[in-house]
Amino acid sequence: MGHTLTGILDAAAEGRFPPPDGRTTVVPQENRRDAGVIAFTAHSVVFTDEDPDWVRSTLAALDCDALAATMNARFLAALLDRTGRSTDTIDLLTVADPLPGEPPLELREMADPDHPRVRRALKRRDDVRVWSADGGVLVLGRGVGGRWETAIEVDEGARHRGLGRELARAARHLVPDGQPVWSQQATGNARSIRAFQAAGYRPVGAESLLLGPAG
């Protein structure tokens, strides 16, 4: 396992995870925008510029299962209060290997997109590119730790036809430099989880991203 957030993520993408020892690793933020918590199996990573001793003492004071402490609502609320950040939800964190060649789905790259999913991505990712398909949108950009992340949106009238799975799989063809592609799905969004897993994305953990003023 690496000693930086990028190193930890790179290892996880290759199937090498932190030891399941019940501990929490605290690493610095790699940029001002991205802070948060990733929970792997029996090991969590908190990426923040806050005092690591404060993180550990706050976790130790919780009255809950120690393995669940970093995703406990009281810890996340304390971290949000201390950092002045906000958050949306706890996501399932997934990753997939790249695929060769062009995607089999017909896509059109959008030079100046105006879509809610795209506006959201521009606040959370760098180097954002966007493609549209009949009934859907695919977004690709660099997010936490510089990893390539994808997000998709399927129009209501185009759902239940496998388009979400096709868009998620297309991202594996579009990710540059032979890098893995990551994606987050809200834990309650079973439809999205099924689509990404059908497209070959593997669950690796849970993630709570803390949003700063620019997020």
Disulfide bonds with the S-S distance in Angstrom:
none
